[in-house]
Amino acid sequence: MPILTFPRRIAVIGAGISGLSCAQALKHAGLRVNVYEKSRGLGGRLATRRPFGRDHPLGVDHGAPYAQADQPSIQDELAALGALWDEPQLPQNAIVGVPGMSDLARPLAEGLEVTTGTEIESIARGDDDTLLRDVTGGVHGPFDAVAVAVPAPQVGRLLGADPTGLADAVMAPCWTLLLAFEERLETDLVVAKPEEGPFELLVRNSAKADRSDTYDAGVGHCRPDWSAEHLVEEKEAMAAKLLEAFRQTFGGEPPAPSYCAAHRWRYARVVKPAGSAYWLSADGALGCCGDWRLGALAGDAHRSGAMLGRAMAQKLPG
């Protein structure tokens, strides 16, 4: 009688572009993959908020305003998932998701078992397998291996180890202003880089490909040093402060927004990467990946995740 065998079961923590790329590489190798994400949606910092509800056509890309990659092959992959944003003040290879930035990540989740709204708090390794515990006390598993795809400052707490390069990685925060209007703004502004004030970049979200032509939206990304200085302020107070800064930068008197909010990205941008694509334990049962290992681009996150997934699959016994 033949002995039945089952695919190795792997957990990936984090459903940003790095975690999803890792999960797809593992799935391609014939492994069973479960992805856990603390947020309600996919994409990590490739994020889109629907201020008037999911059925409303207006979305606001409050994370990365665009995506790009240094490697031509990965740039082609991103381009196939979205649309080129040809704007003089942006890089020539800027890609945006359609109809929102989070849609760049959505195809990478196809065929995967993804659990959203579940924040993993700890990883418990046994002699033969590994369990995950979430912040509500729920237990997930058992798994044969775990890949951690979260920002560098959160990695050590989960792995209980010091992966090579973790201490060298530096990430900066970013406060972001989200504005939504139920009418079109009378402005030619598409992208602005103010020389003064808190904003590093102002983006007319509605100028991107395949956005609503009835409503309008704007996003202001604050400078890293300014964001760090104001990191612990309350979101409501920050929204009011940034709205006033937007009005001063905008000039004139823009209409009152129908929606105004501030979002705090504690780990928004890679300032100094770890310098290697991923870390993997000697037995292949624990690993980590992310843009913080290679650089600040979405392509760096994609490459890091895919490389960890392939390396982990090769390490695990059949």
C-alpha positions in Angstrom: 0.0 0.0 0.0 1.6 3.4 -1.0 2.4 5.9 1.7 0.5 9.1 1.5 2.5 12.3 1.6 1.3 15.9 2.0 2.9 19.1 0.8 4.9 21.0 3.4 2.9 23.7 5.1 4.4 27.2 5.3 3.2 30.4 7.0 4.0 33.8 5.7 3.5 36.7 8.0 2.7 39.9 6.1 0.7 40.4 2.9 2.7 43.3 1.4 4.3 42.8 -1.9 7.3 41.1 -0.3 5.2 38.6 1.6 3.0 37.8 -1.3 6.0 37.4 -3.7 7.5 35.0 -1.1 4.2 33.0 -0.8 3.9 32.7 -4.6 7.5 31.4 -4.9 6.7 28.8 -2.2 3.4 27.8 -3.9 5.2 27.5 -7.2 7.5 25.0 -5.6 4.5 22.8 -4.6 4.2 23.9 -1.0 1.0 24.8 0.8 1.1 28.4 2.0 -1.0 30.3 4.5 -0.5 34.1 4.6 -1.5 36.2 7.6 -2.0 40.0 7.5 -2.9 42.2 10.4 -4.7 44.8 8.2 -8.0 44.3 6.5 -6.5 44.6 3.0 -3.5 43.5 1.0 -0.5 45.4 -0.2 1.1 46.8 2.9 2.3 50.3 1.9 0.7 49.8 -1.5 -2.4 51.0 0.2 -5.8 52.4 -1.0 -8.5 53.7 1.4 -12.2 54.0 0.4 -13.4 57.0 2.5 -17.0 56.7 1.4 -17.2 52.9 1.5 -16.1 50.1 -0.7 -18.9 50.5 -3.3 -18.0 54.2 -3.8 -15.8 54.9 -6.9 -13.4 57.2 -5.0 -10.2 55.8 -3.5 -7.3 57.5 -1.9 -3.8 56.0 -2.3 -2.4 56.9 1.2 0.6 54.7 1.0 3.2 54.6 -1.8 2.1 57.1 -4.5 3.7 54.9 -7.2 5.9 51.8 -7.6 9.1 51.2 -9.5 12.0 48.7 -9.8 15.6 48.9 -10.8 15.6 45.4 -12.4 14.0 45.4 -15.9 12.3 42.1 -15.4 10.6 43.1 -12.2 9.7 46.5 -13.7 8.0 44.7 -16.5 6.0 42.6 -14.0 4.9 45.7 -12.1 3.9 47.4 -15.4 1.8 44.4 -16.4 -0.1 44.7 -13.1 -0.8 48.4 -13.4 -0.4 51.5 -15.6 2.5 53.9 -16.3 2.1 57.3 -14.7 3.8 59.7 -17.1 4.3 62.8 -15.0 7.4 65.0 -15.5 8.2 65.4 -11.8 8.2 61.6 -11.3 10.6 58.8 -12.4 10.0 57.6 -16.0 9.1 54.2 -14.7 6.5 55.1 -12.2 3.7 52.5 -12.1 0.3 53.0 -10.4 -2.3 50.3 -9.5 -5.7 50.5 -11.3 -8.0 51.6 -9.9 -5.9 51.8 -6.7 -2.3 51.2 -5.6 -3.4 48.1 -3.6 -4.5 46.5 -6.9 -0.8 46.1 -7.8 -0.6 43.5 -5.0 -4.0 41.8 -5.5 -2.9 39.5 -8.4 0.0 38.3 -6.3 -2.5 36.8 -3.8 -4.3 34.7 -6.4 -4.4 31.0 -5.4 -3.1 31.7 -1.9 -4.9 31.2 1.5 -4.8 34.7 2.9 -6.2 35.5 6.4 -6.6 39.3 6.9 -7.4 41.2 10.1 -5.1 38.8 12.1 -2.0 40.1 13.8 0.5 37.4 14.7 2.1 38.1 18.0 4.5 35.2 18.5 6.1 32.2 16.8 6.4 29.0 18.9 8.8 26.4 17.5 8.5 22.8 18.6 10.7 19.8 17.8 8.8 18.9 14.6 6.6 21.9 13.8 5.8 25.6 14.5 2.6 27.3 15.8 1.6 30.9 15.5 -0.3 32.8 18.1 -2.3 36.0 17.3 -3.0 39.0 19.5 -6.4 37.6 20.5 -4.9 34.3 21.7 -5.8 32.3 18.6 -3.4 29.6 17.5 -2.6 28.8 13.9 -0.7 25.9 12.5 1.1 23.6 12.8 3.6 24.7 10.1 6.9 23.3 8.8 8.4 26.8 8.3 7.6 30.5 8.7 8.6 33.5 6.6 8.3 36.9 8.2 7.7 39.8 5.8 7.2 42.8 8.0 9.1 46.0 8.6 12.6 45.6 10.2 11.8 46.9 13.7 9.1 44.2 14.0 11.2 41.3 12.8 13.2 40.6 16.0 10.1 40.4 18.2 8.6 37.7 16.0 11.7 35.7 15.2 13.3 35.8 18.6 16.6 36.0 16.7 18.9 38.6 15.2 18.9 38.0 11.5 22.0 39.1 9.7 21.7 42.7 8.7 18.7 43.6 10.9 20.7 45.9 13.2 22.0 47.8 10.1 18.6 48.5 8.6 17.1 52.0 9.1 13.5 53.0 8.3 11.9 56.4 8.5 8.3 57.3 9.4 5.8 59.3 7.3 2.7 61.2 8.2 0.2 61.3 5.4 -2.8 63.6 4.8 -5.8 62.2 3.0 -8.3 64.5 1.4 -11.5 63.6 -0.6 -13.8 66.0 -2.3 -17.3 65.3 -3.8 -16.5 67.7 -6.6 -13.6 68.4 -8.9 -11.0 70.9 -7.7 -10.3 73.9 -9.9 -6.5 73.4 -10.0 -3.9 72.2 -12.4 -1.9 70.6 -9.6 -0.9 67.0 -10.3 2.4 66.6 -8.3 4.1 69.2 -6.2 7.3 69.2 -4.1 7.0 72.1 -1.8 10.3 73.7 -0.7 8.9 74.7 2.7 6.5 73.2 5.3 5.8 69.6 6.3 5.1 68.2 2.9 7.7 66.5 0.8 5.2 65.5 -1.9 1.7 66.5 -2.8 -0.2 64.3 -5.2 -3.5 64.8 -6.9 -4.7 61.2 -6.6 -7.5 61.7 -9.1 -4.9 62.5 -11.8 -3.8 58.8 -11.9 -5.0 56.4 -14.5 -8.6 55.1 -14.3 -9.6 57.2 -11.3 -13.0 58.8 -10.9 -13.7 61.8 -13.1 -16.6 63.0 -10.8 -14.8 63.2 -7.5 -11.4 64.5 -6.4 -8.7 63.4 -3.9 -5.4 64.6 -2.8 -2.6 63.1 -0.7 0.2 64.9 1.2 3.3 62.9 2.2 5.3 64.6 4.9 9.1 64.8 5.2 10.8 62.0 7.2 12.4 64.4 9.7 9.2 66.3 10.2 7.2 63.1 10.6 9.7 61.8 13.2 9.5 65.0 15.2 5.7 64.7 15.3 5.4 60.9 15.5 3.4 60.6 18.7 0.8 63.3 18.0 -2.9 62.3 17.8 -4.3 61.6 14.3 -7.2 64.0 14.7 -4.9 66.9 15.7 -2.5 66.0 12.9 -5.2 66.0 10.3 -6.2 69.5 11.3 -2.6 70.7 11.3 -1.9 69.2 7.9 -5.1 70.5 6.3 -4.1 74.0 7.2 -0.6 73.4 5.8 -2.2 72.1 2.6 -4.4 75.2 2.3 -1.3 77.4 2.6 0.6 75.4 0.0 -2.4 75.1 -2.3 -3.0 78.9 -2.4 -6.4 80.5 -2.6 -9.2 78.9 -0.8 -9.9 75.3 -1.8 -13.3 73.9 -1.0 -13.8 72.1 2.4 -13.0 68.4 2.0 -15.8 65.9 2.4 -13.2 63.7 4.1 -10.0 64.6 5.9 -7.8 62.2 7.8 -4.1 61.7 8.8 -2.4 58.3 8.6 0.8 57.6 10.5 3.2 55.2 8.7 5.8 54.3 11.4 8.0 52.5 8.9 7.3 54.1 5.6 10.7 54.3 3.9 14.0 52.4 3.8 16.8 54.9 4.6 19.5 52.2 4.9 18.9 48.6 3.8 20.4 45.5 5.4 22.4 44.8 2.3 21.3 41.2 1.6 18.1 40.0 -0.1 16.9 37.8 2.8 17.8 35.9 5.9 17.2 32.2 6.3 18.0 29.9 9.3 20.3 27.0 8.8 17.5 24.5 8.8 15.3 26.6 6.5 12.4 26.8 9.0 12.6 30.5 9.7 13.3 33.4 7.3 12.6 37.1 6.8 12.4 39.3 3.8 11.2 42.8 2.8 12.2 46.1 1.1 14.3 46.9 4.2 16.8 44.2 3.1 17.5 45.6 -0.3 16.2 49.2 -0.8 13.2 51.6 -0.8 11.5 50.4 -4.1 8.6 48.1 -4.5 10.8 46.1 -6.8 13.2 45.6 -3.9 10.4 44.1 -1.8 9.3 41.9 -4.7 12.8 40.6 -5.3 13.5 40.0 -1.6 10.3 38.0 -1.1 10.7 35.9 -4.2 14.3 35.0 -3.4 13.5 34.0 0.2 10.6 31.8 -1.1 12.9 30.0 -3.5 15.6 29.6 -1.0 13.3 28.3 1.7 11.7 25.8 -0.7 15.1 24.4 -1.6 16.0 24.0 2.1 12.9 22.1 3.2 13.1 18.3 2.8 10.7 16.7 0.5 
